């Protein structure tokens, strides 16, 4: 009986050891999966560079960018928050955003195929309309010309699931809008919680203004902001536009904290 008891204990120990190893492996895999969404640690980064160069893609200096909005599902303070932060962007970059009306468009797969410099779109949509990224606060699709020298438009889609937080928390609202405007202008996500362009926006954030890394990136993109004389961007030929494809620039969004029934990293 003693030998049998010893063997039983040994079996239990082995099983417990195997279970512990399995949990450790699962933990490591989950951490690796989580890190898939994390950009390299930095304070500023750029979405794209011109073909064959290391020069970041940008809008033409001193550009006037026309934009349209879809406020049908927007929070009550959407217009005020957007207008306020467009002024912030102008003060740093010299880029001017000019309202060009409203839109009711909800499908953007063919947006910008006409070959014209089309308005930037800001819209608040349901999660299922966010181009397959239903668990983000927002997603921005920058649109570039054929050489990736300049941006020509962008689509910014906000998740209307976050309207309550947008209305209740001014810092959350400002952070979210400034982050997406950063993508429109050429900034990429970073892995630095002190920056607006941090890849992950936590509820009750204390960051509601561009930080040093954010402004450094914007100044590199638009170094002559103080000298701007406002001239409209010109129309370009139909072949000069490429809608951003999965193997080129990627859709950018800020991942939000997991809500009940949601997985944090999906």
N, C-alpha and C positions, 0 to 999 in steps of 0.2 A: 504493500500500500504506500509505503514511503516513497518508492521509486516512481510510482504512478502519480503521486501527489506532486513530486518534483517536476515531472514532465508536464503536468497540467499548468503549474506555475510558469514554466519556461514558455509554453505555448501562449499563455496570456501576456507575458512580457513581450514576446515577439510581435504579437498582434498590436499591443499598445505602441510599440516602437514603430511599426509599419504605419499605424494611424497617424502618429505624430509626424513622421516623414511626409506622409501624404498631405497633411494640413500645411506643413511648411512649403511644399512644392506649390500647393494651391495659392498660398499667400504670395509667394514670389511671382507666380504667373499673373495674379491680379495686379500686383505692383507694376509689372512690366506693361500690362495692358493699360493701366492708368497713365503711365509715362508716355504712351503712344501719342497722347494729346499735348504733351508738354514740349514747347519749343526749347532750344538751348538757352541756358541762363545768360541773359544780357539785358541791358536797359533800353536798347532800341534796335530795330531790325527793319528790313524793307521787304515788301511783297515780291518784287521782281526787279530784274536789271535789263537794260537794253541789250538786244541781241549782240553777242560777241564782245561785250564789255562788262565792267563791274559798276557802271553808272546806274544808280537806281532809277526805275521808271517813275515819272512824275507827270503832273499836269504842266502845260506851258506856263512859264513865269507870268504872274499877274493875271491869270486867266479869270474870266467871268464864267461861272458854271451855272447854267440854268437847271432848276430842279422842279419836280412835281411831287405832290403828296397824295396819299390815299389815307384819309382820316376817318373812314367809316367805322373801323374797329379800334381806333386809337384812344388812348387815355385822354382825359379832359385837358390835361396840361401839355399835350404833345406839341402843339404849335409853339407855345411859349418856350418850352425846353429846347426845341430844335432851333428856334430863332436865336435864343441866347447863346447857344454853343456854336452856331454858325458865325456869330460875331467874334467869339473867342478864336476860332480858326482863322478868320480874316486878320485879326490883330497879330497873329504869329506868322502867317504865311503870305499875306497879301492877296490870297485867293478870295474872290468875291462870289458868294452864292446868291442868285437872284431867283425869286419865286416865279414860276411860269404856269401856275394853275394847279389843277387837281387831276387825278387819274383814277380809273376804276379797273385798271389792268391787274390781273392776278396770275397770269401765266407769262413767264419770262424766258422760256427756253429759246425763243427766237428774237429776244430783245437785241436791238442794235444791228440786225442783219440788213437794214436798209442802206447802210453806208453813210448815214448822216451822223453828225455829232448830236446825239439825242440827250434829252434831259436826264439827270440823275433822278432816280426814283427813291422816295422814302415811303414805306407802307407798313401798316400794322395788319398782320394776317394771322389766321389760325395756325396752330402747330403743324397740321397736316399739309399746309401750303408752303412750308419753309424748305422746299427743295430737298426733302428727305432728312432734314436735320431738326426734327421736332423737339428735341430736348435742349435747344440753345436759347439764349435770350434774344439773339438776333443773328442774322447772317448777311454778309456783304459780298457781292460779286463785283470785283473791279473789271473793267473792260479796257483793253489796250489796243494800240494800233499795231500794224504788221511787224514793225521793228522793235516793239516794246519800248520805244523811246518815251511815249506819252500815253497817259490815260485819256480816254475819250468819253467815258460814261461810267456809271456804276448803278447797281441795284442794292438797296439796303432794306431788308425785310425784318421787322421787329415781331417778336412773338407776343401776341395779345394775351397770352396766359399771364404775362408779367405786368399787365396794366395796373393792377392793384398796388404792386410794389412801386411802379413808376410814379403813381399819383401820391403815394404815402411817404416816399423816401426821396427827397430832392437830390441827395448825393448819389443814390443808385441811378436815378434818371440821368443826371449829368454825366456820370461815369459811362453809362451805356451809350449815350449819344456821342460823346467825345471819342469813345473807343471805335465806334463804327465810322465816324468821320475820319479818324486816323487811317482806317483801311481804305476809305475812298481816296485819300490823299497819297497813299503809298506806304504806310507803315504796316508792319506785320506784327503778329503776336509775339510777346516776350514772356520769359519766365521770371518775373520780378513783381511781387505784390505791391511794391511802392509806386508802380507806374500804371497809368490809365490803360496802356496797351498790354497789361498782364492778361494771359490767356484765360484766366478764370475769375469771374466776378462773383464775389461773395455777397450775400445779403448784409445789410448794415455796413457797407463799405464806408471807409473814411476818406477815400481818394475821390475827389470830385473835381480835380483840375489837372491839367497836364503837368507831369513832374519833369525833373531834369532830363531823364533819358528820352521821354516823349518829345520835349522841345528840341533837344539836340538832334533827333532824327528829323523833325520837321524843318529845322533850320538848314540841315544838310540838303534836304529836298528843295527848299525854297529860300536860298541864301539872300536874295535881294528884295525881301518883302518890303522893307522900308522905302524902297525906290519905285514901287509899282505905279505904273500908269495903266489904268484899267482898259484892256482891249479884249474884245470877245474872241473866243476860240473860233478858228475858221472851219468851214466845212471841208471834209476830206473825201477822197474817192472811195467807192464801194469796196475796193479790195484792201483798203487800209485798216479795216476793222476786223479783229478776231474776237469772237466771244470767248471768254475764258473757258478752257476745257479742263477736265480732270487731270490731264497730264501736264498742264501748264500751271497757271495760278490756281489756287484752291479757294473754295468758299471759306470765308473766315467768320467765326462767331465766337462769342464768349460763352463758355460752358457754365451753366448755372448749378448751384448746389442741388443735390438730389432731393426731390420731393417724394412723398410716399408714393409707392408703386412705380418709381422711376429708378433706373440704374444710373449711377453718377457719371459713368464714363461712356454712355451711349447717347 
